[in-house]
């Protein structure tokens, strides 16, 4: 039986594995509502270095034929692009780990609405609310259009959220 090396496996199945990773890691982003951008911040700080190091290690040491074919500059840029997309999509995995990991507890987000904004991205609309707690901490999160329509600046906001295992608020 012929033993396959990593380069051959990636050449044959890399695109399918990458596409599956992107689809599966995106699912939790549609299931859970979280603090706005917080899963991205955690993903970049915790997973950024390992993803970049592993990606460049594989490119530089495990894919000599690919490196010779495309050249160092194009190969490095391609590796950086794939690593960046993997890092961006890992926010779904961070969200899932936060929601399913140990140490969950309920917390009431209680404070004053200090900002209401609407963000239009491509064909979707995001309704964002910023609440300032008594301690002075601002927490921004997304709400439904119906909930957004019922809120106003200066209004008192109080809702129960869950603090996940990574310290990120979610519903």
N, C-alpha and C positions, 0 to 999 in steps of 0.2 A: 504494500500500500504506500502510495506516495505521500510524503509529509508536506503539507502546505505551509508556506511561510505567511507572515502577517501581511506583507505587501500584496501577495496574490489574493488573500481573503478580502482585503480592502478594495482591490481592483474589481473583484467580482461582486461583492455584496455591500460595499461601503455606502453607496447612494441609498440603497434600501434601508440599511440600518440607520443612517442619518435621518431619512424621512420619517421612519417610525419613531425615532427619538423626538423629533420635532413635534409630531402629532401627539404622542403620549404625554410629553411634558407640557404641552399647551392646554390639555384638558383641565387640570386643577385651576387654571386662571379663570375659567368660566364657571367653576363650581363654587369657589369661595370668594367672598368680598373681604378685602384686606385694607390696611392703611395704604394710602396711595404711595407708590414707589418703594415701600419698605422691603418687599421681597426682592426687588431689583438691587437695593443697597446691600442686603445680606448676601445675595448670590454673588455680586461682584467682589465683595470683601472676602467671603469664605471660599468661593469656588473659582474666582478669576485666576489666581496664580497656579493652582493645580491643573486647570484646563489648558492654560497657555503652555505650561511646561510639558505636560503629556503630549499635547498636539505637536509641539516642535520636536520633542524627543522622537516621536514616531516618524515624523517627516525626515529628520536629519539622520537617524540611525537605523530605521526599519524599512525605508522605502528608497533604496539607492537607484533602482531603475527609473522610478518616477522622477526623482530628483535630477537624474542625468537627462531625462527626456525633456522636462520643462524648464530646467535651469534654476539657479539659486534664487533669483529675484522673483520670478513668477511663482515658483513653488512656495517661497516664504510668504508672499502676499496671499496666495490661495490658502495656505495653512492658517494665516492670521484671520482671514475671512471666515473659514469654517469654525475656528476656535471662538470667534466673536459671536457667531450665530448660536453655537452650542452654549456659550455663556449666557446670552440673552434668553434663550429658551429654558435654561436651567432654573429660571425664576419660578416656573411651574412646579418643579421638583422641590424647591425651597418652600413654596406654599403648601405642598402636600406634606412634607416632613414637619412643618410647623403645625399643621392641623392634626396629624396622626401620631406625632411623637408623644413621649411622656411629659408629665408636668403641666397639663392643661388646667386652667382655672378661669372662672367667670370674673368679669370686671365691668363696672359701670363706667361708661364714658360720659362724663357729666361736665357741662360747661356752656359757654356762650358761643353762638355762631358768629364768627368774625369775618368769614369770606364765603361767598357763593360764586361759583364760576361754571361756565359751560365750555367744554372742549369738543371741537368737531374734528374727528380723525377719520379721514376717508369717508365712508358711508355710515359711521356710527357717531352717536353723541354721548358724551360722558358728562354727568352732572356731579360736580365736586363741591364738597362742603368742608370747611375748616372750622374746627371747634377748639376754643382756648379753654383749658381746664383751670381750676382754681390755682394750681401750681405754676401757671403761666406757659405750660407746654401746648403747642399747637399740633393738632392731629388732623390730617387731611384724609378724606376717604370719598369713595364714590357712592352715590345713592341712585335710586330709580327716579325717573322723571316725575312720578306722582309724589314721592316724598320730597323732592326738590321744590315742587310747586307749593308745598305747605310750609316751607321754611322761609325765614326772613332774617336779615342781619340784626344782631343783638338778641335774637330769640334764645331761650334756654333750650339746650339739647341734653337729653338723658336717655341712653340706650344701653342695654347689656350686650357686651361683646365677649369673646373668649380670647384670653391671652394664650397663644400657642407655645409649643416647646422651644421655639427660637425667639420668643418675646414679641412676636408680631400679633397685633390685634386682628381678629377675623370673625366673620359670621358665616 
